[in-house]
Amino acid sequence: MNPAIDAYIGRAKKWQKEMEKLRSIILECGLTEELKWGKPCYAFNNSNVVIIQGFKEYLALLFFKGFLLSDPNGILQKTGENTRVGRQIRFANLRQIAEMKTVLKAYIYQAIEVEKAGLKVNTKEKIPLKIPVELQEKLKENPDLKKAFNALTPGRQRAYSIYFSTPKQSTTRESRIKKSIRQILNGKGLNDR
């Protein structure tokens, strides 16, 4: 057991008992734990398998390669409409986790087998990047911004494009772009600090 995870759970304002229960189930499956991205993360031979994520409405166990898992119980969910690989199992309370212990272990063991087999998800498949008109205009106006945006990883470009495209009103899209220019020029992704 990793003391950093003890401290993380100890500081949690919500989901403490649920996190402790998930943690014990995961550790029974032989995974090692580490604090990554500020969350309890569990790995097999240094390959990330699952991470515990606390949200306002639910606690989730995210499988990094959930796309490759069979889902006989129909409990794996995409984290968002643009999610390609990861899949979550969501929990609303401690009882739910306790009742699902056997099922959770089966999914975790399946995810470990995916790692043992060295299976990879083909994320190289090109999905056309839909750049909103407002961003296209800014990129034309500002060559430095265009150069910086093009230098970002495809995932970071995609995250910005989705973020900028989401609002219905053009003024909101323009506002988001304006607020993100410095971040893009600094070579940072949408959620980078």
Order of alpha helices (4+ residues) and beta strands (2+ residues): alpha-alpha-beta-beta-beta-beta-beta-alpha-alpha-alpha-alpha-alpha-alpha
